[in-house]
Amino acid sequence: MNIAIIGAGSWGTALALVLADSGHSVRLWAREPEVALHINEQHRNPSYLSDIVLPEGIACYTTLDDAIHTSQVVLFATPSHVLREIAARVKPLLTGSELVVSVVKGIENETFFTMSQVLCDVLAGKTEKNNIGVLYGPSHAEEVALRKPTAVVVAAYSPDTAVTVQALFTSPMFRVYVNHDILGVEVAGSIKNIMAIASGIAHGAGMGDNAIAALITRGMQEMKRLGVQLGASQDTFAGLSGIGDLVVTCTSEHSRNRYVGYRIGKGESLAKITAHMNQVAEGVKTTQSVYGWAQKLNIEMPITESVYAVLFEGLEPAEGVYRLMTRKQKDEVLF
């Protein structure tokens, strides 16, 4: 198939390799002309995964029209905070027959929309809701690009779309499962980035494995509590986009969100950390969204609240942990 990938960051680049390995024709879209030129001439992305040689079947363009032309699938791999803007630019270039897939993780500020909901909103009138799906799961781009075994999950508004996307991405080293709960998949896969920041803070502050294990476990409870109240299936949070992605993002050195938390735990400011990063830690903006969402719905999410206070209200990490540890005693299953 002809596939356009909108976004030539690390994840977009890794998925281009997966799809090209499976025989698909892949067109990447990059903002920077020098990135496109390097990919086309040297078959490497100079900004992301620069050690990886890309298959020759991957071409890169700097205009959306060239990238999308004749594509049967359009895959969005942009940062979450620009998805609405980029999707609006893509909309007039679509025929309406394309499958649209999002691998973007996050919750939109203000609207509290998941990324597939953003696409449904922006592309309404051109792309049917049933043609939209998402691909989530424990899948660091660095390992996917090295063709290390990875398992992910696809969810869509139509079962047929989910099965089509599953077949599209499946390869010997990239296994894809179908989940029919798109809301739960997106909520779990987005909120886990908040928990990764919390895990990084705990690690950076030297709080030990016990604390990190507690954060992962109780973080899962928070994710599930919000998701179930919104109508998601509880089982989804025990799957790849839930516990799977939560564990790898909270423990892996590849995790950008854990990295941000780690440096905050070491005493650095968020502004200083993000100023020198060439990749987006989605959990920062997602923390703002989910904190506001939880307040609006009156859902108790103490880890999210503590991360929000550390990131945006100047709370010292040690004080945040103290608040969590000295909260009113709770029942594990109910709260």
Order of alpha helices (4+ residues) and beta strands (2+ residues): beta-alpha-beta-alpha-beta-alpha-beta-alpha-beta-alpha-beta-alpha-beta-alpha-beta-alpha-alpha-alpha-alpha-alpha-alpha-alpha-alpha
